[in-house]
């Protein structure tokens, strides 16, 4: 039986960002021509019109192999490393050279979605071997009792001001994480709990976020 993955929660309205502005901000070479970006993704399963598609090395293949598919789905620009450039010739869309794209993914997504200091919900991050999910749910209940409009991201679910979808990963990839935070901002969420796995930290999935409060539950052998 094929089980459909839950959708990525994106903001309903995103202020467009010019590719040239992004390139200038991060010190990349100027693109061949300029385009307007309204989203960013590293997965063709999530690719939408107006996206910057970030093609980077994966566990089994390089994301650059899927550039043509991303463009057919509406990607308007590509960001990839030196290896990916071999698959990015004679394209109809501009290409940015971004070395070590996974390490840059969080800050790129933060820029595209406008997740900047002073405009974010209060962010509570919880990490540790055990108890992260329970702590995130307890925290959400406390914050709601205090009158906050809440959101959270956990192993089980993503919540945004009462909107609920099941989770794909304990901590989503950086592009999905920043889309989630941007949607929280759009829905006037004032406080959000984020469950942060060890794998998420090693894979830079929460890069580009600044947590106001960090909680560490415990450190033990993970069976």
Secondary structure, DSSP 8 states (H G I E B T S, - for coil): -----------SS---EEHHHHHHHHT----SS--EESEEES-GGG--TTEEEEE-B-SSSBGGGGHHHHHHTT--EEEE-TTGGGG-SS-SSEEEE-TTHHHHHHHHHHHHHT--TTSS-EEEEEESSS-HHHHHHHHHHHHHHTT--EEEE-SSEEEETTEEEE-SSSS--HHHHHHHHHHHHHTT--EEEEE--HHHHHTTTTTT---SEEEE-------
